[in-house]
């Protein structure tokens, strides 16, 4: 069994095809986000927010080309939760014509889940 199978199964990571993905992790959970990012298909799109204490915690992080990785530093007043909330406010607008969906996992969540604008 691969480590990626264990980690993704432990948080129930099963996005639908076409979902935008959102990952948010702090310090010790960055390895989980890294493992999930490694399992994403090349066509995946979305955002990953990674929070560390300071710039010394920033390192290389691989993700598909349409998944933007943003490092946040607590010593600069940056917060993964605030960044996730702001991104979701933009990506889940209320529209009468269609529903928007994001598949997400953040540090502190027991399992991944779909979020919709509905």
C-alpha positions as CSV (number, residue, x, y, z in Angstrom):
1,X,0.0,0.0,0.0
2,X,1.3,3.5,-0.9
3,X,1.5,6.3,1.6
4,X,-0.7,8.3,-0.8
5,X,-3.4,5.7,-0.5
6,X,-3.3,5.8,3.3
7,X,-3.3,9.6,3.6
8,X,-5.9,10.3,1.0
9,X,-8.2,7.6,2.4
10,X,-7.8,8.9,5.9
11,X,-9.3,12.2,4.9
12,X,-11.7,10.7,2.3
13,X,-10.1,12.6,-0.6
14,X,-12.4,11.8,-3.6
15,X,-13.1,14.9,-5.7
16,X,-15.4,14.6,-8.7
17,X,-14.0,15.2,-12.1
18,X,-14.2,18.9,-12.9
19,X,-14.2,20.1,-9.2
20,X,-11.9,22.9,-8.3
21,X,-9.7,21.7,-5.5
22,X,-8.7,23.6,-2.3
23,X,-6.1,22.4,0.2
24,X,-5.1,24.4,3.3
25,X,-2.4,23.1,5.6
26,X,-0.4,24.4,8.6
27,X,3.1,23.2,9.5
28,X,2.7,19.5,10.5
29,X,-0.1,18.9,8.0
30,X,1.9,20.2,5.0
31,X,3.0,16.6,4.3
32,X,-0.7,15.6,3.9
33,X,-1.3,18.4,1.4
34,X,1.9,17.4,-0.5
35,X,0.8,13.8,-0.8
36,X,-2.7,14.8,-2.0
37,X,-1.1,17.3,-4.5
38,X,1.0,14.4,-5.9
39,X,-2.1,12.4,-6.6
40,X,-4.0,15.2,-8.4
41,X,-4.4,14.7,-12.2
42,X,-2.5,16.9,-14.5
43,X,-5.8,18.7,-15.5
44,X,-6.6,19.6,-11.8
45,X,-7.3,23.2,-11.1
46,X,-7.5,25.0,-7.7
47,X,-5.5,26.5,-4.9
48,X,-3.2,25.3,-2.1
49,X,-2.5,27.5,0.9
50,X,0.4,26.5,3.2
51,X,1.0,28.3,6.5
52,X,4.4,28.2,8.2
53,X,5.9,30.2,11.1
54,X,8.3,32.2,8.9
55,X,10.0,32.2,5.5
56,X,12.5,29.5,6.7
57,X,9.6,27.0,6.4
58,X,9.1,27.7,2.7
59,X,10.3,24.9,0.4
60,X,9.7,23.4,-3.0
61,X,6.1,22.0,-3.3
62,X,5.0,20.2,-6.5
63,X,1.5,20.7,-7.9
64,X,-0.2,20.4,-11.3
65,X,0.2,23.5,-13.5
66,X,-3.3,24.9,-12.9
67,X,-3.1,24.5,-9.1
68,X,-1.6,27.6,-7.5
69,X,0.5,27.1,-4.4
70,X,0.7,30.0,-1.9
71,X,3.0,30.0,1.1
72,X,1.8,32.1,4.1
73,X,4.0,33.2,7.1
74,X,2.5,33.7,10.5
75,X,5.3,36.2,11.4
76,X,3.9,38.4,8.6
77,X,0.4,38.2,10.0
78,X,-0.7,35.8,7.2
79,X,-3.2,33.0,8.0
80,X,-4.3,29.9,6.1
81,X,-7.9,30.2,7.4
82,X,-8.2,33.8,6.3
83,X,-6.8,33.0,2.9
84,X,-9.1,30.0,2.5
85,X,-12.1,32.0,3.5
86,X,-11.2,34.8,1.0
87,X,-10.6,32.4,-1.8
88,X,-13.9,30.6,-1.2
89,X,-15.8,33.9,-1.1
90,X,-14.5,34.5,-4.6
91,X,-14.8,30.9,-6.0
92,X,-18.3,30.2,-4.6
93,X,-20.3,33.2,-5.8
94,X,-24.1,33.0,-5.6
95,X,-25.4,32.9,-9.2
96,X,-28.9,32.0,-10.4
97,X,-27.6,30.4,-13.6
98,X,-25.3,27.7,-12.1
99,X,-23.9,26.1,-9.0
100,X,-20.2,26.4,-8.3
101,X,-18.4,23.5,-6.5
102,X,-15.0,23.2,-4.7
103,X,-13.7,20.0,-3.2
104,X,-11.7,21.0,-0.1
105,X,-9.6,19.8,2.8
106,X,-7.9,22.0,5.4
107,X,-5.9,21.4,8.6
108,X,-8.3,20.7,11.4
109,X,-10.9,19.0,9.2
110,X,-11.3,15.3,9.7
111,X,-12.4,14.6,6.2
112,X,-12.4,16.4,2.8
113,X,-15.8,17.6,1.5
114,X,-17.5,19.3,-1.4
115,X,-18.5,22.9,-0.9
116,X,-21.1,24.5,-3.1
117,X,-22.5,27.9,-3.8
118,X,-26.0,26.5,-3.5
